[in-house]
Amino acid sequence: MAEKKIKRRSAAGSKEKGLQFFAYTVLVIGAISMIMPFLWMTTTSLKTLDAIFIQPKNWIQMFVPTMFKWENYAEAFRVVPFAKFYLNSIFVGLAVTIGQVLTSSMAAYAFSRLTFPGRDKLFFAYLATMMIPGSVTMIPVYVLMRLFGWVDTYKALIIPMIFSAYGTFMLRQFFMTLPKDLEDAAKIDGCGFFRIFWTIILPLSKPALATLTVFTFMGNWGNFMWPLLVTNTDSMRTLPIGLESFKTQYSTDWHLLMAGSVMAMLPIVIIFIFTQRYFVESIKLTGVKG
Amino acid sequence: MALKARGKETLAAYLFLSPNLIGFMVFTFLPVFVSLLLSFYAWDITSAPKFVGIDNFVKLLGFHSEGGSLVVNDTKFWQYLWNTLFLMFSIPICMMASLGLAIALNRKIKGESVFRTLFFLPSICPGVAVAILWLWIFNPDFGMLNNIIYWIGKFLGFVIPGPLWLNSPGWAKPSLMLMNFWIAIGGMNMILYLAALQGIPRDFYEAAEIDGANGWQKFWAITWPQISPTTFFIFLMSIIGGFQGGFMQAYIMTGGGPGGATTTIEYYIFNNLYTWQNVGYASAIAWFLFIVIFAFSLVNWRYGGKLVHY
């Protein structure tokens, strides 16, 4: 009897081990296929243009350059105004993020903690617009930018991007969970709405604000269609649009293009690695209630 | 007194709202109506708009007789709609793979956060950089994929001809699907699945084990119903995203070709607006897209909701 039990347990144990081994195999193969293209991109960015047009004979040749040409990165800055693209991306990203977090949090405060006539209807209107495809509103806004004479200015890159129904919605959901007592206590002490917002609500909402900040900045960093529509000179282009300038009419400087792409990814990868834990948690929380 | 306080609160509320509300009005709310209006006009931005009634929609959705047979007015549009739908066929495969990864990660795995980071990386990297990377991976002569295929062939002892990928009309769409699969498999969907899996109470499995359920039975009887709201949510969001997808790939990687094989609705809207300056026609297509997405979402909420166990 006892022997049988042990046997059964060890059978279950070996099955469990088998499953665990299978899970690791799947994950490792998956992880390799995720990382290999990035690895190839990085090594390509360090090769000479001639070397990337040679059929590699084996894995080592494919991934290891015969000589590491670090100058490609400096070259990328020389061939196109890469520094300008970088600065534009950082500036636009920061401006949009600050603007969005500020206006969204203020609106979310009104929607979640204050009562006023028409509040729920207005909030519903915000929600409803989230269902509308971006291209529907993009067309009139693009026309508006042309009418305003904002095409090819920072205004066009920044201002329309600041107002986000999503950010308002997300922060409102978070603000709703904060206890009412603190607010009441502050009111008795004679705090105005602004003091309550600034000294109670915002400090308590750091996780949600941080999440929105990271989301917005990352989203803006990769934004392509809108900057493409509203910029037409190198001095206004952001990184994603600027990368295109390595492709000339006659040839593509693949090694420089790869160096540029690596540099475009780097800030996002670094931000992600540092906020990874946090980032993933917040997706779990804000994404969907399972 | 109470009335005064209430008035004060209303005033404060509108002050707090106003920056966002004004922006929302100017850049979202009004544009929705303006775009509906524009869809009834022919306009190239520079000259005065001309009211054309439902002409744009007739051109978009109508057909006419040509040599005795019926032909659609805008053949390209229907081709591009088909392309858009075709690219969406990868959604269920991608969802299954995401679920598989999430199940694997949900076990007690060493280095979980390392795996999670690696899988998540493709979906947070700027899309343009990823598109450029894959453009080079798909290069028929020097790309990573055909090199690997060549080596596999050599290992097996015969030559496997690698496809032309994006340059071939037949392979262009599957190529993009492969790339999208790589981007999306470990992204948000996997994280959402992981969250859902972690939310299933352990007792359910323990009870099933006592009843002698095997792995598959546990999956079908517990896991699958428990994560169905997540599946439903991911499916809906993927479809909505799919209808609006494909712009960047078409712009950066293929130019919409070969032979229009990779042009999606979104890219057609962009070209109508930006390249050809048909503002009215672009608006009509955008509204068509909106209606399709809206109808799809409604049907989903109405009928999909019943299949879901909450």
Interface residues (C-beta under 8 A of the other chain):
Chain A: L19 Q20 F22 A23 Y24 V26 L27 G30 A31 S33 M34 I35 M36 P37 F38 W40 M41 T44 I52 F53 I54 Q55 P56 N58 M62 L102 T103 S104 M106 A107 Y109 A110 F111 L114 T115 F116 P117 R119 L122 A125 Y126 T129 M131 I132 P133 G134 S135 V136 T137 M138 I139 P140 V141 Y142 V143 L144 R146 I159 P160 I162 F163 A165 T168 G192 F193 F194 F197 M218 W221 G222 F224 M225 L228 L229 L239 P240 I241 L243 E244 W254 L257 M258 S261 V262 A264 M265 I268 V269 F272 I273 Q276 R277 V280 I283 K284 G287 V288 K289 G290
Chain B: R6 E9 T10 A12 A13 Y14 F16 L17 P19 N20 L21 G23 F24 V26 F27 T28 F29 L30 P31 V32 V34 S35 L38 I45 G100 L101 I103 A104 L105 R107 K108 I109 S113 F115 R116 T117 L118 F119 F120 L121 P122 I124 C125 P126 G127 V128 A129 I132 L133 W134 W136 I137 D141 F142 M144 N147 W151 W182 I185 G186 M188 I191 L192 L194 A195 A196 G199 G215 I227 P229 T230 F233 F243 Q244 F247 M248 Y251 I252 E266 I269 F270 L273 Y274 V279 A282 S283 I285 A286 W287 L289 F290 I293 F294 S297
